[in-house]
Amino acid sequence: MSELSAVRSALDDIRKIDHVLDASLVSRGGMFVMGGSPRGAHRETFAAMSAIIFGAAETTSTELKDRLGKVTVELTEQLVFLIGVGPKYLVAVTTDREADGDKIAREAGGIISRVEPLL
């Protein structure tokens, strides 16, 4: 299996988690790399905003001398979880409102860890 197909497969596995609507790989610079984006969203804008939000949270964690686990964006009908993947990427996971954020982050993190060395 090629590196790209392994990463695609990992994103597909994340999409299979209960309550997950979509998952995408985004560069920390804000470029959409692969995966899906929330229905109705422009993927380039979604990727850029995800990277900006994650970067701001990282800066906050540095100022507070703590480590960033995940970023949660709570919307009226969905949740977005942003999870860092190495120094270059993050995964954006969109779920319905019933999702358990800690469970999603734990399961997605386990899946991501399989392909993180490829990134």
Helices and strands as residue ranges (DSSP letters): H 3-15, E 20-27, E 32-35, H 43-63, E 71-74, E 78-85, E 89-96, H 101-115, G 116-118
